[in-house]
Amino acid sequence: MRGDATPHLPSLFEVSDVMFRHGELIVDYFESEIRGCRDLRKHMAWYLKGFRVPSELRRQFGMVSSLEELRSLLNQLDDQPYPVEVSGKPRGRTSHGRAPTLPDGWLKDPDEMIHLESEDMFSGG
């Protein structure tokens, strides 16, 4: 996008179609409906962010365990336009945590090679 086109803002029904397709694909990937749906749960809040969805329905989306259940929940949604107030704002986690740190002296000699004996490379238990 070069800034000269207005992005398409999907309605809730369009988003729900994508949610269900995501569910189908992730179930295929995991080759397990329950495992795929469990993984899909973490995306529900992201998909529904800004839309007016009752809290009880949101809770049920966060506990979905089958594609049939997902379809049933999606069928309970009322269509609505994309919430422009969240457009352009971060939709996922925004905290970056702490910066990584290295032990003292770790980079003192970048050319130093660490040699491990074969016994040191594998755990005995």
N, C-alpha and C positions, 0 to 999 in steps of 0.2 A: 504494500500500500504506500503510495507516494504522498498522501495527504490531500489528494484532489477528489477522492471518492468518499461518499458517506457509507460507513459500514452498515450492513443489514442488522437490524435489531430484531431478533426472533421473538415471536409471541410465546406464551407459555405452552401452547399446544405444539409449536415447533420444537421447543426445548424438550417437551415430554417425548416426542418422537426420537430425538437424539438419545435421551436417557434410556429408552427401551432398547434401541439399537446397541448402545454401549453395554447394556445388560446381556444381550444376546452374544455379543462378541467376547465379553469377558467370561461368560459361561463356556463358550467354545474353547477359549484359551486354556482355562483351568480343567476342562473336561469334567466339570462337576458343577451342577446347578447351585448347590448350597455354598460351595467354596467361592464360586464366581459372584454370587449375590452378596456374600459377606464382604468381599473385596469392594464391590460396587457401593456399599453403604457409605464409605468415606467420601464419596463424591456427591452425595445427595444435597448437602447444604450448599455446595458450590453451584450446582445446577439451579437450585431454587432461590438463591440469594436475590433479595430485593422484590421478589414476587410475593403477593399476598396469599399465603398458604396457611391455613389454620395450624396452630402449634401441635395439636394431636395428630394431624395428618403428617406433619414434618417428622414427628417422633416415629410414626409407623414407617415412613420411608427409611429412617435410620436403622430399622430392624428388619428390613425386607429379607426374605429367605427363599423366594422362588420367583421365576419370571411371571407366573400366573398372578402371584400376589402383587408384583410390581405393576403389571397391567391393570389390575383392579384399583390400585391406589392412583395410578395415572388417570384412570377414567373418572375419578372423583374430583379432579381439578377443573376449575372454570377457566376458560381462556381469558387472557388479559395481555395487554401490550407489554413489551419489554420495559422494565423499570429504568428509565433514563437517568434517574438519580444515582444509580450505581455504575452507569456506563463510564468506562475509562478508569475506574477505581480497581485496586487489586481485589481479586476474588478468592485468593488462597491465603496461605500463611504469609504474614508480612514481617515477622521478626526473623532476624538472621542469626540469632544465637551469639555465642562468643567466638572470637577469632581463634584459630588453632594456635597452639604453642608447642614449641619443641623443648626437650630437656636442655639444661645448661650445657654448653660446649658442643652441642650436636653438630653445628656447622663450622666448628673451629677449623677443621681441615677437610674441605669438601672433596679432596682427592683420596682421602683415606678409605681404604676398602675394609669392610668388616668381613672377617673370615670365620665361618662357622664350621664346626666339626659336624659330621653327619648325625651324631648322637644329639647335638643341640638343636637340630632342625625338626625333630619329631618328638612328640610327647609320648611318654611310655604308658600313658593311661588315659 
